[in-house]
Amino acid sequence: MENNALIVTADEEKKTRLDISRIKIMMMNSKKITFFIGLLMRMPIRITREIPTAAVNGKFLFINPDFWFKLKSQDEKVFLLLHEISHIAYDHMGRRLQREPRKWNDACDYVINAFLSDAGFRMPDEVVIDENGIKRTVEIGLLDSKYDGMSAEQIYELLEKDPDYKPSDMGDILPPATQDPVQRQHEIQDLLSQAATQADMANDSASVPPEIRRLLDRLKQPMINWKVALQRFLFDLAPNNYSWSRPRKRYIPLGMYLPQVQGTKVGQVDFAIDVSGSISENDFNQFCSEVFGVFKQTKPEKIRLIQFDHQIQNVSVVKSVKDLLAVQFKGGGGTYLEPVMQDALQSKAKALIVLTDGQFSTNITDPKKPVIWAVFNCPEWEAPFGSVIHFKFKPE
């Protein structure tokens, strides 16, 4: 039976939406939040009493009309909208993983409230009477300078160890609407990319938070179609599953009954990324975009990402987009490929992909496995073995 107390009438919804639209229009006059305005304009809003205040699930922003009109000023309403949209920008729904929901929510709120307060936005407040009977105004929301500069994950760990911690009653992070983590990452990436482009076109690139800019640089569209580039190796890289229960129909009229390919799963692929002195961080981000392209287009079980200059500087295992984003740029020396080839001889990877500018000696050991050289801005470079893909990109 429907609870009449939770029903939002048509007039209430219209009134709330009109007021939200008024606040959005007012926000558009602020130069420093163009990026967040772009996110907000693309986020569908649902007016409901099924949540006590406001909340997000990655696809929708939910607002309780009673709570909305209890906010005393335009500044407080602006803060609320920016707070909720920030949860989506930073994918706080997906990053929770197996963490306790309320504690994770509080950790995320500490991060967002600090960011918005430092940017000059006013948190909602209320008048309370303290133990001495004196009225005073306190902010509604979590804010503590001891957590400044920390990530939500770091704050969560501290809350876990704090014997005096008591969870707040301000939970606004709902389970993600999209359960598939890869699909959710793509949806958020598209949303962030559109909002960042809008900010850039409005000459307000500074409104894009640095960590989100790095994410977009790392996950931008790869320049190489890796599905095509790896096609010749796919039968060697992946076992195919065949089913006779659904034969391939196009061959039946010819009297041929062939099994249907059920799917192809690529095993481990190793990426060797050049991080020598001739490689900039922008080059490195483009290389990571190519790694992302392989991850997205061919779905390998695992990627080993090897950073090298005159030696192997770092080896990271990448099984998710989150792993790729966590990789830090390390290097700056000369360029020597032999340590990478010796590693390839021992590795279980089915193929090695080398991303480089080609500025090194090619007198190196053949690892006796498929090698693809992805070489940028050096069309005259010739491979000592394996296949070469030449590509260009303009330095920023």
Secondary structure, DSSP 8 states (H G I E B T S, - for coil): ---GGG---HHHHHHHHHHHHHHHHHHTT-GGGHHHHHHHHTS-EEE-SSSSSEEE-SS-EEE-HHHHHH--SHHHHHHHHHHHHHHHHTTHHHHTTTS-HHHHHHHHHHHHHHHHHHTT----EEEEE-TTS-EEEEESS---GGGTT--HHHHHHHHHH-TT----S---B---S---HHHHHHHHHHHHHHHHHHHHHTT-GGGS-HHHHHHHHHTS--SS-HHHHTHHHHHHHS-EEEESSS--GGGGGGT----EEEEE---EEEEEEE-STT--HHHHHHHHHHHHHHHHHH--SEEEEEEESSSEEEEEEESSHHHHHT------S----HHHHHHHHH---SEEEEEE---S-------SS-EEEEEES-TT---SSSEEEEE-----
